[in-house]
């Protein structure tokens, strides 16, 4: 019979970028944001963290675990059309000089995060905001439903 007791290693995502994402979500929650990880705003795009603020602001955060992970990312500029502010989240050892000017910076670990450079605002149009908020709500509700009833069709 399987042991139903979960250990910290069972609950903690194994990949470095996923650990950063968890810390980012915790840090943003302290700022009254709610988050959906691995969110798909449009076909062909998948952001690491989409965050919704208390005033309806939409932030995208891309988590980069190292130089190679950052250099392999070819889609990040496509995310700019889907948020009000764009951030990179990295750990304390990341060479932040690689990151482009005009983007936000969040320092994170698996347990917390801090915004160290605010991203410039590029407000979404009303029509795009409506699409993003609807998609965000459906993704969040669908994930909650799957947790509550994992055997449902």
MDTraj code that builds the backbone (N, CA, C; nanometers):
import mdtraj as md
import numpy as np

residues = "UNK UNK UNK UNK UNK UNK UNK UNK UNK UNK UNK UNK UNK UNK UNK UNK UNK UNK UNK UNK UNK UNK UNK UNK UNK UNK UNK UNK UNK UNK UNK UNK UNK UNK UNK UNK UNK UNK UNK UNK UNK UNK UNK UNK UNK UNK UNK UNK UNK UNK UNK UNK UNK UNK UNK UNK UNK UNK UNK UNK UNK UNK UNK UNK UNK UNK UNK UNK UNK UNK UNK UNK UNK UNK UNK UNK UNK UNK UNK UNK UNK UNK UNK UNK UNK UNK UNK UNK UNK UNK UNK UNK UNK UNK UNK UNK UNK UNK UNK UNK UNK UNK UNK UNK UNK UNK UNK UNK UNK UNK UNK UNK UNK UNK UNK UNK UNK UNK UNK UNK UNK UNK UNK UNK UNK UNK UNK UNK UNK UNK UNK UNK UNK UNK UNK UNK UNK UNK UNK UNK UNK UNK UNK UNK UNK UNK UNK UNK UNK UNK UNK UNK UNK".split()
xyz = np.array([
    [0.0845, -0.1187, 0.0000],
    [0.0000, 0.0000, 0.0000],
    [0.0884, 0.1241, 0.0000],
    [0.0517, 0.2241, -0.0800],
    [0.1274, 0.3480, -0.0871],
    [0.1145, 0.4270, 0.0419],
    [0.2222, 0.4969, 0.0762],
    [0.2215, 0.5839, 0.1929],
    [0.1562, 0.7165, 0.1539],
    [0.0423, 0.7521, 0.2153],
    [-0.0273, 0.8753, 0.1776],
    [0.0404, 1.0021, 0.2294],
    [0.1372, 0.9898, 0.3205],
    [0.2046, 1.1065, 0.3770],
    [0.3057, 1.1592, 0.2762],
    [0.2957, 1.2879, 0.2441],
    [0.3858, 1.3515, 0.1486],
    [0.5010, 1.4182, 0.2235],
    [0.6201, 1.4043, 0.1681],
    [0.7359, 1.4727, 0.2243],
    [0.7581, 1.6016, 0.1478],
    [0.8458, 1.6887, 0.1999],
    [0.8758, 1.8149, 0.1323],
    [0.9289, 1.7901, -0.0076],
    [1.0096, 1.6858, -0.0275],
    [1.0643, 1.6596, -0.1605],
    [0.9557, 1.6141, -0.2578],
    [0.8475, 1.5529, -0.2066],
    [0.7356, 1.5150, -0.2932],
    [0.6598, 1.6380, -0.3423],
    [0.6534, 1.7405, -0.2581],
    [0.5756, 1.8596, -0.2890],
    [0.6556, 1.9654, -0.3638],
    [0.7865, 1.9680, -0.3480],
    [0.8716, 2.0691, -0.4088],
    [0.9032, 2.0315, -0.5530],
    [0.8718, 2.1191, -0.6484],
    [0.9094, 2.0898, -0.7868],
    [1.0597, 2.0669, -0.7977],
    [1.0978, 1.9750, -0.8838],
    [1.2373, 1.9337, -0.8931],
    [1.3235, 2.0281, -0.9754],
    [1.2681, 2.0942, -1.0743],
    [1.3483, 2.1747, -1.1649],
    [1.3758, 2.3134, -1.1082],
    [1.4954, 2.3678, -1.1314],
    [1.5308, 2.4990, -1.0752],
    [1.4340, 2.6100, -1.1144],
    [1.3912, 2.6147, -1.2396],
    [1.2971, 2.7178, -1.2820],
    [1.1632, 2.7063, -1.2112],
    [1.1209, 2.5843, -1.1834],
    [0.9954, 2.5638, -1.1108],
    [1.0085, 2.6081, -0.9654],
    [1.1254, 2.5861, -0.9071],
    [1.1472, 2.6342, -0.7703],
    [1.1442, 2.7866, -0.7664],
    [1.2048, 2.8512, -0.8659],
    [1.1980, 2.9973, -0.8733],
    [1.0528, 3.0424, -0.8884],
    [0.9767, 2.9743, -0.9722],
    [0.8364, 3.0088, -0.9919],
    [0.7571, 3.0031, -0.8627],
    [0.7841, 2.9023, -0.7833],
    [0.7151, 2.8921, -0.6544],
    [0.7479, 3.0111, -0.5659],
    [0.8753, 3.0472, -0.5585],
    [0.9155, 3.1626, -0.4785],
    [0.8550, 3.2917, -0.5301],
    [0.8503, 3.3066, -0.6635],
    [0.7898, 3.4250, -0.7247],
    [0.6429, 3.4346, -0.6848],
    [0.5712, 3.3252, -0.6952],
    [0.4290, 3.3269, -0.6596],
    [0.4093, 3.3628, -0.5131],
    [0.4954, 3.3128, -0.4264],
    [0.4861, 3.3484, -0.2840],
    [0.5154, 3.4965, -0.2631],
    [0.6204, 3.5455, -0.3278],
    [0.6556, 3.6863, -0.3129],
    [0.5480, 3.7787, -0.3668],
    [0.4903, 3.7437, -0.4801],
    [0.3842, 3.8265, -0.5370],
    [0.2569, 3.8184, -0.4539],
    [0.2321, 3.7035, -0.3915],
    [0.1144, 3.6913, -0.3044],
    [0.1239, 3.7914, -0.1898],
    [0.2450, 3.8150, -0.1403],
    [0.2648, 3.9139, -0.0340],
    [0.2320, 4.0551, -0.0832],
    [0.2340, 4.0761, -0.2156],
    [0.1978, 4.2055, -0.2741],
    [0.0520, 4.2068, -0.3204],
    [-0.0253, 4.1058, -0.2801],
    [-0.1679, 4.0913, -0.3106],
    [-0.1947, 4.0532, -0.4558],
    [-0.0987, 3.9871, -0.5207],
    [-0.1188, 3.9322, -0.6542],
    [-0.1548, 3.7844, -0.6410],
    [-0.2298, 3.7340, -0.7354],
    [-0.2553, 3.5907, -0.7472],
    [-0.1909, 3.5442, -0.8769],
    [-0.1472, 3.4194, -0.8792],
    [-0.0658, 3.3721, -0.9910],
    [-0.1167, 3.2409, -1.0494],
    [-0.0903, 3.2253, -1.1776],
    [-0.1073, 3.0979, -1.2465],
    [0.0269, 3.0677, -1.3130],
    [0.0823, 2.9518, -1.2813],
    [0.2097, 2.9125, -1.3411],
    [0.1858, 2.8391, -1.4727],
    [0.2858, 2.8466, -1.5591],
    [0.2813, 2.7817, -1.6903],
    [0.1495, 2.8122, -1.7606],
    [0.1251, 2.9400, -1.7768],
    [0.0026, 2.9917, -1.8364],
    [0.0223, 3.0117, -1.9871],
    [-0.0770, 2.9739, -2.0651],
    [-0.0711, 2.9874, -2.2109],
    [-0.1625, 3.1032, -2.2524],
    [-0.1035, 3.2217, -2.2815],
    [-0.1872, 3.3347, -2.3224],
    [-0.2359, 3.3260, -2.4668],
    [-0.1591, 3.2560, -2.5504],
    [-0.1935, 3.2400, -2.6917],
    [-0.1234, 3.1149, -2.7423],
    [-0.1748, 3.0540, -2.8469],
    [-0.1085, 2.9344, -2.9014],
    [0.0397, 2.9621, -2.9311],
    [0.1251, 2.8701, -2.8870],
    [0.2685, 2.8836, -2.9089],
    [0.3429, 2.9594, -2.8008],
    [0.2716, 3.0139, -2.7038],
    [0.3343, 3.0864, -2.5936],
    [0.3000, 3.0196, -2.4609],
    [0.3973, 3.0120, -2.3712],
    [0.3741, 2.9601, -2.2363],
    [0.4619, 3.0385, -2.1406],
    [0.3999, 3.1215, -2.0588],
    [0.4752, 3.2016, -1.9632],
    [0.4921, 3.1234, -1.8340],
    [0.6017, 3.1491, -1.7657],
    [0.6262, 3.0779, -1.6406],
    [0.5271, 3.1187, -1.5327],
    [0.5041, 3.2492, -1.5171],
    [0.4096, 3.2985, -1.4165],
    [0.3309, 3.4138, -1.4763],
    [0.1991, 3.4045, -1.4688],
    [0.1104, 3.5158, -1.5013],
    [0.0501, 3.5586, -1.3682],
    [0.0621, 3.6873, -1.3367],
    [0.0148, 3.7378, -1.2082],
    [-0.0913, 3.8454, -1.2297],
    [-0.1930, 3.8411, -1.1473],
    [-0.3026, 3.9368, -1.1526],
    [-0.3049, 4.0153, -1.0221],
    [-0.2930, 4.1484, -1.0331],
    [-0.2876, 4.2336, -0.9153],
    [-0.4239, 4.2775, -0.8673],
    [-0.4257, 4.3430, -0.7515],
    [-0.5519, 4.3828, -0.6891],
    [-0.6302, 4.4869, -0.7685],
    [-0.5648, 4.5591, -0.8585],
    [-0.6328, 4.6589, -0.9413],
    [-0.6509, 4.6106, -1.0843],
    [-0.6303, 4.4795, -1.1061],
    [-0.6478, 4.4221, -1.2381],
    [-0.5236, 4.4264, -1.3250],
    [-0.4102, 4.4687, -1.2681],
    [-0.2878, 4.4721, -1.3461],
    [-0.2378, 4.3311, -1.3729],
    [-0.1777, 4.3122, -1.4911],
    [-0.1324, 4.1816, -1.5363],
    [0.0189, 4.1863, -1.5547],
    [0.0877, 4.0996, -1.4831],
    [0.2332, 4.0888, -1.4928],
    [0.2691, 3.9510, -1.5462],
    [0.3720, 3.9462, -1.6295],
    [0.4310, 3.8205, -1.6736],
    [0.5708, 3.8130, -1.6139],
    [0.6032, 3.6955, -1.5594],
    [0.7354, 3.6728, -1.5013],
    [0.7950, 3.5485, -1.5655],
    [0.9120, 3.5645, -1.6243],
    [0.9866, 3.4525, -1.6803],
    [1.0980, 3.4157, -1.5833],
    [1.1024, 3.2906, -1.5414],
    [1.1999, 3.2410, -1.4443],
    [1.3177, 3.1789, -1.5182],
    [1.4357, 3.2272, -1.4883],
    [1.5568, 3.1770, -1.5543],
    [1.6543, 3.1266, -1.4491],
    [1.6903, 2.9984, -1.4631],
    [1.7748, 2.9329, -1.3640],
    [1.9237, 2.9500, -1.3915],
    [1.9594, 2.9994, -1.5086],
    [2.1005, 3.0180, -1.5400],
    [2.1188, 3.0792, -1.6772],
    [2.2434, 3.1023, -1.7104],
    [2.2803, 3.1645, -1.8372],
    [2.2259, 3.0852, -1.9568],
    [2.2439, 2.9543, -1.9564],
    [2.1990, 2.8721, -2.0692],
    [2.0469, 2.8766, -2.0836],
    [1.9760, 2.8737, -1.9725],
    [1.8305, 2.8819, -1.9745],
    [1.7863, 3.0149, -2.0357],
    [1.8506, 3.1223, -1.9989],
    [1.8166, 3.2534, -2.0541],
    [1.8458, 3.2599, -2.2041],
    [1.9631, 3.2145, -2.2438],
    [2.0025, 3.2223, -2.3856],
    [1.9134, 3.1343, -2.4753],
    [1.8553, 3.0298, -2.4186],
    [1.7684, 2.9412, -2.4968],
    [1.6283, 2.9993, -2.5171],
    [1.5944, 3.1045, -2.4418],
    [1.4601, 3.1628, -2.4493],
    [1.4510, 3.2546, -2.5707],
    [1.3723, 3.2145, -2.6694],
    [1.3558, 3.2919, -2.7926],
    [1.2170, 3.3553, -2.8035],
    [1.1295, 3.3281, -2.7060],
    [0.9907, 3.3720, -2.7198],
    [0.9525, 3.4876, -2.6275],
    [1.0411, 3.5302, -2.5386],
    [1.0006, 3.6239, -2.4343],
    [0.9427, 3.7542, -2.4888],
    [0.9906, 3.8035, -2.6009],
    [0.9371, 3.9297, -2.6532],
    [0.7917, 3.9147, -2.6978],
    [0.7501, 3.7935, -2.7317],
    [0.6108, 3.7687, -2.7653],
    [0.5182, 3.7802, -2.6461],
    [0.5732, 3.7724, -2.5256],
    [0.4923, 3.7831, -2.4042],
    [0.4548, 3.9275, -2.3726],
    [0.5283, 4.0226, -2.4273],
    [0.5062, 4.1633, -2.3950],
    [0.3668, 4.2108, -2.4338],
    [0.3090, 4.1521, -2.5354],
    [0.1742, 4.1901, -2.5798],
    [0.0643, 4.1367, -2.4888],
    [0.0997, 4.0582, -2.3889],
    [0.0007, 3.9921, -2.3033],
    [0.0067, 4.0371, -2.1586],
    [0.0761, 4.1491, -2.1305],
    [0.0887, 4.1939, -1.9919],
    [0.1074, 4.3456, -1.9851],
    [0.0858, 4.3976, -1.8652],
    [0.1118, 4.5387, -1.8386],
    [0.2588, 4.5616, -1.8017],
    [0.3198, 4.4608, -1.7394],
    [0.4607, 4.4689, -1.6999],
    [0.5242, 4.3311, -1.7180],
    [0.6516, 4.3296, -1.7611],
    [0.7254, 4.2059, -1.7834],
    [0.8487, 4.2024, -1.6936],
    [0.8681, 4.0879, -1.6259],
    [0.9798, 4.0701, -1.5324],
    [1.0574, 3.9425, -1.5634],
    [1.1843, 3.9456, -1.5298],
    [1.2664, 3.8250, -1.5208],
    [1.2782, 3.7915, -1.3732],
    [1.2725, 3.6638, -1.3404],
    [1.2992, 3.6179, -1.2041],
    [1.4215, 3.5282, -1.2094],
    [1.5201, 3.5614, -1.1269],
    [1.6458, 3.4879, -1.1241],
    [1.6901, 3.4726, -0.9795],
    [1.7854, 3.3817, -0.9579],
    [1.8395, 3.3679, -0.8226],
    [1.9564, 3.4642, -0.8037],
    [2.0100, 3.4666, -0.6834],
    [2.1150, 3.5625, -0.6477],
    [2.2438, 3.5409, -0.7260],
    [2.2664, 3.4221, -0.7814],
    [2.3897, 3.3934, -0.8552],
    [2.3796, 3.4233, -1.0048],
    [2.2627, 3.4606, -1.0530],
    [2.2439, 3.4835, -1.1965],
    [2.3175, 3.6104, -1.2398],
    [2.3839, 3.6084, -1.3562],
    [2.4516, 3.7284, -1.4075],
    [2.3496, 3.8273, -1.4667],
    [2.2951, 3.9152, -1.3828],
    [2.1847, 4.0022, -1.4231],
    [2.2222, 4.0992, -1.5348],
    [2.3490, 4.1181, -1.5614],
    [2.3907, 4.2016, -1.6726],
    [2.3467, 4.1476, -1.8074],
    [2.3125, 4.0203, -1.8152],
    [2.2621, 3.9605, -1.9399],
    [2.1212, 4.0070, -1.9744],
    [2.0454, 4.0463, -1.8745],
    [1.9034, 4.0768, -1.8944],
    [1.8857, 4.2109, -1.9648],
    [1.7906, 4.2193, -2.0560],
    [1.7721, 4.3424, -2.1335],
    [1.7242, 4.4600, -2.0482],
    [1.7696, 4.5782, -2.0866],
    [1.7201, 4.7018, -2.0254],
    [1.5704, 4.7114, -2.0526],
    [1.5009, 4.7849, -1.9689],
    [1.3590, 4.8059, -1.9931],
    [1.2707, 4.6895, -1.9542],
    [1.3249, 4.5971, -1.8741],
    [1.2456, 4.4869, -1.8207],
    [1.2612, 4.4875, -1.6692],
    [1.1660, 4.4270, -1.5998],
    [1.1719, 4.4208, -1.4552],
    [1.2596, 4.3066, -1.4088],
    [1.2981, 4.3133, -1.2820],
    [1.3843, 4.2112, -1.2234],
    [1.3325, 4.1722, -1.0858],
    [1.3191, 4.0426, -1.0676],
    [1.2785, 3.9848, -0.9394],
    [1.3873, 3.8873, -0.8976],
    [1.4385, 3.9028, -0.7761],
    [1.5309, 3.8038, -0.7201],
    [1.4480, 3.7061, -0.6389],
    [1.4719, 3.5773, -0.6624],
    [1.3870, 3.4757, -0.6006],
    [1.4681, 3.3533, -0.5614],
    [1.4097, 3.2772, -0.4719],
    [1.4534, 3.1412, -0.4438],
    [1.3259, 3.0589, -0.4341],
    [1.3351, 2.9400, -0.3833],
    [1.2174, 2.8525, -0.3802],
    [1.1117, 2.8975, -0.2802],
    [1.1455, 2.9920, -0.1931],
    [1.0557, 3.0248, -0.0829],
    [1.0039, 3.1681, -0.0827],
    [1.0662, 3.2575, -0.1589],
    [1.0235, 3.3969, -0.1569],
    [1.0853, 3.4699, -0.2759],
    [1.0444, 3.5933, -0.2919],
    [1.0960, 3.6749, -0.4019],
    [1.0820, 3.8217, -0.3647],
    [1.1646, 3.9030, -0.4312],
    [1.1606, 4.0469, -0.4095],
    [1.1764, 4.1175, -0.5441],
    [1.0880, 4.2133, -0.5702],
    [1.1007, 4.2957, -0.6900],
    [1.2140, 4.3946, -0.6638],
    [1.3216, 4.3839, -0.7426],
    [1.4346, 4.4754, -0.7239],
    [1.4414, 4.5822, -0.8325],
    [1.3751, 4.5595, -0.9452],
    [1.3646, 4.6611, -1.0500],
    [1.2248, 4.6506, -1.1103],
    [1.1475, 4.7571, -1.0914],
    [1.0114, 4.7580, -1.1442],
    [1.0162, 4.7671, -1.2960],
    [0.9347, 4.6862, -1.3603],
    [0.9250, 4.6889, -1.5058],
    [0.8475, 4.8124, -1.5489],
    [0.8824, 4.8669, -1.6645],
    [0.8022, 4.9785, -1.7153],
    [0.6613, 4.9296, -1.7508],
    [0.5654, 5.0206, -1.7392],
    [0.4277, 4.9834, -1.7696],
    [0.3979, 5.0061, -1.9172],
    [0.3357, 4.9081, -1.9776],
    [0.2829, 4.9164, -2.1148],
    [0.1420, 4.8578, -2.1070],
    [0.0466, 4.9422, -2.0737],
    [-0.0891, 4.8972, -2.0436],
    [-0.1533, 4.8220, -2.1598],
    [-0.2169, 4.7124, -2.1257],
    [-0.2931, 4.6345, -2.2231],
    [-0.4119, 4.7158, -2.2730],
    [-0.4512, 4.6927, -2.3959],
    [-0.5752, 4.7529, -2.4450],
    [-0.6915, 4.6861, -2.3720],
    [-0.8061, 4.7527, -2.3717],
    [-0.9234, 4.6977, -2.3033],
    [-0.9631, 4.5616, -2.3608],
    [-0.9585, 4.5494, -2.4917],
    [-0.9967, 4.4223, -2.5547],
    [-0.8993, 4.3109, -2.5175],
    [-0.7697, 4.3394, -2.5205],
    [-0.6698, 4.2375, -2.4850],
    [-0.6816, 4.2020, -2.3374],
    [-0.7032, 4.3016, -2.2513],
    [-0.7178, 4.2755, -2.1075],
    [-0.8352, 4.1806, -2.0825],
    [-0.9453, 4.2025, -2.1524],
    [-1.0624, 4.1154, -2.1366],
    [-1.0272, 3.9715, -2.1716],
    [-0.9559, 3.9515, -2.2804],
    [-0.9149, 3.8169, -2.3222],
    [-0.8231, 3.7545, -2.2175],
    [-0.7258, 3.8310, -2.1710],
    [-0.6295, 3.7787, -2.0731],
    [-0.7005, 3.7422, -1.9426],
    [-0.7856, 3.8308, -1.8934],
    [-0.8533, 3.8040, -1.7663],
    [-0.9464, 3.6834, -1.7762],
    [-1.0152, 3.6693, -1.8877],
    [-1.1031, 3.5530, -1.9069],
    [-1.0188, 3.4243, -1.9104],
    [-0.9101, 3.4260, -1.9840],
    [-0.8232, 3.3081, -1.9929],
    [-0.7617, 3.2739, -1.8577],
    [-0.7195, 3.3765, -1.7850],
    [-0.6621, 3.3579, -1.6522],
    [-0.7649, 3.2922, -1.5586],
    [-0.8852, 3.3463, -1.5578],
    [-0.9910, 3.2929, -1.4710],
    [-1.0236, 3.1483, -1.5062],
    [-1.0343, 3.1173, -1.6332],
    [-1.0666, 2.9805, -1.6746],
    [-0.9540, 2.8840, -1.6389],
    [-0.8289, 2.9277, -1.6576],
    [-0.7157, 2.8415, -1.6228],
    [-0.7133, 2.8147, -1.4725],
    [-0.7297, 2.9195, -1.3932],
    [-0.7269, 2.9033, -1.2474],
    [-0.8423, 2.8156, -1.1992],
    [-0.9618, 2.8410, -1.2496],
    [-1.0778, 2.7616, -1.2083],
    [-1.0632, 2.6163, -1.2517],
    [-1.0136, 2.5947, -1.3727],
    [-0.9937, 2.4573, -1.4208],
    [-0.8933, 2.3811, -1.3367],
    [-0.7858, 2.4483, -1.2957],
    [-0.6864, 2.3812, -1.2115],
    [-0.7415, 2.3522, -1.0730],
    [-0.8178, 2.4439, -1.0186],
    [-0.8795, 2.4197, -0.8876],
    [-0.9777, 2.3029, -0.8964],
    [-1.0577, 2.2998, -1.0012],
    [-1.1534, 2.1905, -1.0191],
    [-1.0805, 2.0567, -1.0303],
    [-0.9688, 2.0537, -1.1024],
    [-0.8923, 1.9295, -1.1177],
    [-0.8322, 1.8840, -0.9841],
    [-0.7944, 1.9792, -0.8986],
    [-0.7430, 1.9415, -0.7662],
    [-0.8546, 1.8858, -0.6776],
    [-0.9705, 1.9473, -0.6867],
    [-1.0831, 1.9061, -0.6023],
    [-1.1435, 1.7737, -0.6481],
    [-1.1368, 1.7462, -0.7774],
    [-1.1986, 1.6257, -0.8305],
    [-1.1093, 1.5678, -0.9416],
    [-0.9961, 1.5078, -0.9013],
    [-0.8991, 1.4625, -1.0009],
    [-0.9503, 1.3526, -1.0942],
    [-1.0551, 1.2841, -1.0584],
    [-1.1057, 1.1761, -1.1424],
    [-1.2129, 1.2181, -1.2403],
    [-1.2492, 1.3479, -1.2372],
    [-1.3568, 1.3938, -1.3255],
    [-1.3108, 1.3928, -1.4708],
    [-1.4063, 1.3721, -1.5618],
    [-1.3715, 1.3705, -1.7055],
    [-1.3347, 1.5085, -1.7565],
])
top = md.Topology()
chain = top.add_chain()
for i, resn in enumerate(residues, 1):
    res = top.add_residue(resn, chain, resSeq=i)
    for name in ("N", "CA", "C"):
        top.add_atom(name, md.element.get_by_symbol(name[0]), res)
traj = md.Trajectory(xyz[None], top)
